[in-house]
Amino acid sequence: MQTAYFIQQLESQADAFEALIASMPPEMLRWKPDAESWSVTETVGHLLYEERNDFPARIRVLLSGSGERFAPINPAGAVQEERFNERDLTTLLTPFLRERQESVGWLRGLDSVNWDVIYPHPPLEGIRAGDFLVSWVAHDLLHLRQLIELKWAWGQTQLDGYDVRYAGEW
């Protein structure tokens, strides 16, 4: 596995989140296209939760060789429990970016890593440390896509009768 590539992606994707969100109007940050969707603010809160409780924490447990069980997490439930949509975006984005920078620094400081170490406990039995690393990168991409789709949906509400057909297929 090309770990340097994946670590670089984690770093650059944090920059992509920051740049994408910076271009959004304030009234869009808590907006949702429907009741089931997350807002931009909720998505960033979820990313912060994941950065603190999921991918890096689970990789640390695996690489420690302790064989311990992962701490339970509830990423989707935390969005409501932590009331992310009621919080100021900067109180979520700034710590996310800081935590991501620390995660990237930690990953870059690792040497002689066995990315094939396997988690021995159900229901994630058999997943490897490397699987968590590449899934972390993929998770970012899913949420970048989510934010772009939110930006598209918001833009549709702002058309004032104009038509985007000429842009191409969405």
Secondary structure, DSSP 8 states (H G I E B T S, - for coil): --HHHHHHHHHHHHHHHHHHHHTS-GGGTT--SSTTS--HHHHHHHHHHHHHHSHHHHHHHHHHT---------HHHHHHHTTGGGS-THHHHHHHHHHHHHHHHHHHH--S--TT-B--STTSTT-BHHHHHHHHHHHHHHHHHHHHHHHHHHHHTT-TT---GGG---
